[in-house]
Amino acid sequence: MTLRILVVGAGIAGLAAARGLRVAGFRPEVVEALPATVVPGAGIYLPGNASRALRLLGLDVPLRPLGDLIFRQVFLDVRGRELFEMDVAALWAGVGESRALSRADLQQVLLTGVGGEVRYETEVRRLEIVDSGAKVEFSSGDVAEYDLVVGADGRRSTIREQVGLGGPAVPTGQIVYRSVVSGGPPLTDWTALLGRRSAFVAMPMGGRKLYCYADETAPDTPNPEDPRKRMLELFGAYGGPVPAILEKIEKVQVARTAEVVLPSWSQGPVVLVGDAAHATAPTLAQGAAMSFEDGWVLGQELRDAGGDIPAALRGYEQRRRPRCAEVRERTRERDRTRDVPPSLRDPMLRRRGLRIFTDHYRELVSSV
């Protein structure tokens, strides 16, 4: 069947949606506001359900040589003493491998799955819902009509705003720091040190590099002018592998996390996917996984509905909303646990941490 479909955004969610639509037999166009020369930095951790979704999308094979497999997560206190550990290989057995890799490498894998050109430096200036679909005016001045527009333009989505599906994302109060370190200490496990309303996570990502993700809960503090200096202040007294990692950190990306919670993900022939629809804090590392799953389900629902777009969008939201709500609630729960004072939290995690943190993923082991 021939449907005119536009995907707005060529990040993880947009490319996953484009791939899911292609697998289902459609040929979407993809536009991206940024230039092609903008390459995502830092790394990313993909849990087992992300790997399963990539397998459904037919993108698991090109992923295999990339990054490093993660078999175990180790949680330590601020001095580097063990709180508990999780066997993630066992947790995701029969689902998929857990892997840490470069975001740029993941982006390349996703681009190979699109099968067509991405039109870079192309913004959607205006979007109007009309009887026959959606009328789109681009920054180039071109105007085109589509049967379906997929908003995959992130938590600050302009598509969401233009069709009145919701306002701006709501800050969670977290500041996050991301860095890739070369020449750091040898690390074989995903390793987290939990401090007071802050955490430092490091993991091997292949090529003798470590991906570091750190955060602090600081709702009333502005973003630091010097993120590297702030990391040294925050985590300089941490134990375990942190001192050796901090010595090697050069560039640090800083961002604030935010949530998107909407009453509906679609308006007429316009639908939201990924962070544009259901962003959360990245504590459970489920942002990419949810985007991959969104792309797969959207394509399948559209195919199964025989091109009936309203029916497909209803089916997509009915399937995806409970799962994404589960991720949001478990993310909030883990963040609340992390922010309990260490004198209370650490003894609790030594006793029950494995069970508590395993439960956060239990619902996600089931199929998409």
N, C-alpha and C positions, 0 to 999 in steps of 0.2 A: 504494500500500500504506500502511496506517496503522501506524506505529510510534510508541510514546511515547518521545520523546527529550528529555533534559535536557542543556543546555549550561551548565556552571558557570563563570562568568567572562564579563564583557562588555568585556574589553580587546581588543587586536588579534586574539589567537588565538581567543578565544571568538566574536567577531563574524564572523571569517572562517569558522570552523567552522559557525556558524549559517547563513551565506550559502551555503556549499558544500552543506550539507544541503538548503536550500531549492531551490537550482538543480537538485538531483537529485530533487526531488519530495517532500521530507519537510517537516514543520512542527514544528521543535523549539521547546521553551520555553527561555528564557535567564534566568538569575538572576545577580545581582551583589551582592557583600557591601557595596560602597561606595554612598554616596548618588549620585543623578543629578547633583548639583551639583558633584561632583569632576570637574574637567576636566583631562586630561593636559596638562602643560606642555612647554616646550622644543620642539625640532623633531625631524625624522627624515629620514634619507636613504634613498631607495628605489632600489636598482640595477635594471637592466633586467629581471632575472628576477622581481622583485617586481611590476613593471608587467605582465609577461606573465600572472602568476597573477591579478592584479586583472582583467585582460581576460577570462580564463576564468570568473571569478566574475561578470562582467557589471558591474563597477564602474569601468571605465576612463574612461568618458565624464564622470561627475561629478568625476573627479580632474583632468581636463585644465586647467581654469582656475586650479588651485591651485598655489601654490609657484613654484619656478623650475626650469627644466630644467638639468641638469648635463651638459656635453659633454666636459669635460676634468678630470682630476685632476692636480694639480701637487704634487710632493714636494720640499720644501726642507730644507736643513740648519738648525741652530739660529740661524744668522746671517741666514737668508733667501736663501741661494744655492741655485740649482736643483740637485737631485739627478737627477731624471728626471720625465717627465710621461707620463700615460696618456690615450689617446684613447678615452674610455669610450663615446662615440657609436659608434665603430667596433667596440669590443669587444662591445657588445650589439646590433649591427645585425641587424635581422630578429627580435629578441627583444622589446625594449621600451625605452622611454625611461628615463633615470635622472633622478630628481627629488628636490629637497629641499623640504620643506613643514612647516607646523605640525602637531604631533601632534593638536591639537584638531580641525583641519580633516580630517585622515585619519579620526579617530574619528567625525566626523559622516557622512562618506561611508560608512563601514562600518555605521553605525546605519541609514542609509536602506536598506541591503540586507537587513536582518533581516526586515522585513515584519511585525513583531509587537512587542508591548510587551516591554521588558526589565523584569523585576521587581527593582528596586533595593533596597538594604538588606535583602537576603534571603540569609542564609548557610545552607550545608548543615551542620547540626549533627551528623548521623549518617547514615552510608551503610552499608547491609547488603546483601550479595549473597544473594538468595533464589532458589528454583527458577525462578520465572517472570521474574526480572530483577533489578532493584535497588530496594530500599526506601529512600526518602530522607525524613529528618525535617528540616524547615526551622526556622530561628530563630523563625518565626511560630508554631510549634507544629503546623503542617500536616504531614501525612504523605502521600506519594504513591509509587506504583510506576511504574518506567520500564523499557522494553525495553533502553534504552541510555543511559548517562550519559557525557558527554564532559567530562573534566577539563581546563579551559582557564584554570586559576587561577594560572598563572605559576610561576616557579622555586621559590617557597615553597609550592607546592601542598599544600593540606590533603587534597584528593581522593587524591593520590598516597600520602600518609601513611595515610589511613583504609583503603585497600584493600591496603596493604602492598607497593606497587610500588617503594619506595625511600625512603631517608632524606633528610635535608636536602641542599640544593645545596652543592657544594664550592667555597669561595672560590678565585678565581684569583690573588689578591694585588694586583689592580688597584683603584685608586680612580678614579672617573670624575666629571667636572664638566661640566654642561650649562648653556647659557645662550642666550638670544635677545637680540640686540643691535640697537638702533635707532640710526641716525645714525652708524654705523661707516664705515670706509673703503669705497669702491666695490670690490666683489669680483665677478668673473664666473665664477671657477672654484672647484671644491672644492680647498681648499689645505691641505696638511699640513706642519707643521714638526716635524722629528724631533730630540729632544734626547737626554739621557742617561736611559734608562729612563722617558721621558715623551714625550708628543706633544701638539700643539695643532692642531686641525682647525677650519677655518671655511669656510662656504659660503653663497651667497645662497639665501634661501628665499622670495623674493617680498615685495612690500610694502616694499621698501627695508630689509629686515631681514636679519641674518646669524644663522645657527645655528652655535653654537660647541660643539665637543665636545673635551674635553681629558682626558688620563689620566696617571697615574703608577703605576709598579709599586712598591708599598710594603706588603708583606704584614704587617709587624709594627707599622705605624703606625695609630693610631686615626683615625677620621674627623675632619677638622678642625672645630672649633667655628665657625669663620668661613670658609666655603668661598671667598668672594670674596677675602679676605685671602690665603688659601693659593694661589689662582691667581696673584695678583700676585707672591707670593714665588717660585713655581715658574717662571713664564713672563716675569717682568719683564725679563730680559736677552735674550729672544728678539728676533730681527729681523723683517724682512718686514712684513706687516700687523699683527703681534701687538700692538705698543705702542699703535697707534691703536684697536684693538679693546678692549684692556684698559681704556683710558680711558673707554669707554662701557658697560662691563659693570656691571649693577646687581644683578640677582638671579642666584644660582647654585644649581643643584640638585646635590647630591652623593650618590653611591651606590657600593656595592662590587659588582663583577661576580662571577659564580659560574657554575660548570658543573653540568649535570645529565646524568649518564650512567647509564642503566638497563639491566638485562638484558632487560626486557620492558616494553612500553608499555600492556599491557592485562591485566586480570584479570576473567574472566567478561564481564559486559556493561558493564564500565567501561574507557574508553580515555582516554589522555592525548594532548594536542596542544600544539604550541607550546613555550614555555619549560618548561612542566610536564614535558615528555617529554625535551627535548634542548637545554636552554639552553647557550649559550656566551658568552664575552666578545664584546662588540659590534664587534670590530675590523674585520670584513668587512661590517658593516651588513647581515647576513643574517637577523636575528631576525624581522622582519616578513615578509620574503620566504618564509622557511620556514613561518611560520604560515599565510600565504595558500595556499601549496602544500598544506600539511596539510589545510586546510579543503576544498579542491577534491578532493583524492584521497580523503579520507574519504567525501565525498558520492558520488563516482563508484563507489567500491568497494561501498558499501552498496546503491546502486541495482543495480549489476551482479550482486550476490550475491542479488538478489531478496528482500532482507530477512533473509537468513541471517547473523545478526550475528557468530557466531564466524568464519565464512568471510570476511566483510567486514573484520573487524579483523585477521585474518591477512594478507589482501591489502594492507591499508593499511600495516601495519608492514613487510612485505616490500618495498614500493615506496619507502617513505620513509626507512627506517633507513640504507641505504647513502649516500643523498644528505646526510642530516643528519650522518652520521659524517664525510663528506668536508668539510663546512663546519667541523666541530670540529677536524679535523686541520689544515686550511689556516689556521684562526684561530690555533691554537697555533704553527704555523710562522711566521706573520707576527709574532706577539708575540715569538717567540724572535729573529727577525731585528731587530725594533725594539730589543730589549734588548742587542744586541751593542754594545760600546763604540764611540762615534762615530768614533774614529780608524781603526777597521777597517771599520765598517759603511758610512760615507759613501762612501769610494772604491769599495767593492763595489757600492753602489746606483747610483753614477754609471755604472758599467760594465754592470751586469746587472740593475738594479732593474726596468726595464720588463718584461723577460722573467720575472723571479721573481714579480712582483706580478700580472702578467697570468695566469700559470699558476694562481694561487689561485682564479680564477673560471672556468677553462676547462671544468671538468666541469659547471658550472651553466648554461652556455649551452645545453646540450641540454634537450629538453623535460622537463616534470615527470614 
